[in-house]
């Protein structure tokens, strides 16, 4: 990162699913059932490992290109419907509200790069209690490529007009996108990814949840 | 293990949940909702990390002794009801049937040490297509202590009257129980536990699923 860009780094980029809200396991459940409904059995642990990728690439990743072509749109529509039916079960991760307030209190701007569609992203931000704290949002509807492609992160930083202090996420796909853009990656364990996977994806720090990160915020901000 | 005991080692001890059937994520979902119903929020990834422990100890592990005393029985009953309502979603893990047949073809006896209750264990064995292949079963109803306590494994080996070639499981609790009894632990990734956690629990081998183990059976049996 150039010194100029560094000077303007006043933004924290947030992932939502699994990071601000405890939703990864609900997504796993929805994908498992969506695949069953179209007659495919895909192992839950493989689905879990792919959560955080955009819906545009997850079917190919899990079931191959032939499946994507024949049932991709169908299984995505079923997943979205099944996930929407359990939105009432979505809870914020521990300490989300306090962490976002603390970041704002330090003069940092909060932006979101989500793989979910606009409607779901809005519902999840409401569930996280973060809707009024976030300035800019990029959803799966706004971009041609989802994470781990860097486009969502690049686009939201362009909207914000500021460099990123770090990206906060729970999945290796967040880390890969951050690395492509040259942004630091700070990870939380709330998505159920192992420390090894998160470190391999470039995580500088791995915390239990937002509450744990808040306790170490001075260390992270340096 | 004494040479005598080794000579009589003709039994493979099987875990069911997450090993023969893809049920761990359904348990996570059921526990999350059961805790919500009694007014507690417990993070999904923490619940995931505790799956495979018996229901008798999981509430204390996740929510503390006070919660166990006040809502333990209630939350277990709700979990059991919620899990039973999704038994129709339970699928065998990849290659389960072929692996069990191959073990039988080599003259090995199959026994089960499950943390689930007798009724659920029976339903899961049916779902795995393993009900007619298994000779002895110990369930959570038969023992005073569940895994990681060694009692379930000790008891089923006593019933079988034979030493164990290895224990096949998906969770660190299986590994701890195996270690206490002096039985080799072979692990599959179908429960969503990381290789690091499984190795730390004593796994000699870590395979993707039963199909992957079947491909390496000569190597494992030595």
Interface residues (C-beta under 8 A of the other chain):
Chain A: X22 X24 X25 X26 X28 X29 X32 X33 X36 X41 X43 X44 X45 X48 X89 X91 X93 X94 X189 X190 X191 X192 X194 X195 X196 X197 X209
Chain B: X22 X24 X25 X26 X28 X29 X32 X33 X36 X41 X43 X44 X45 X48 X89 X91 X93 X94 X189 X190 X191 X192 X194 X195 X196 X197 X209
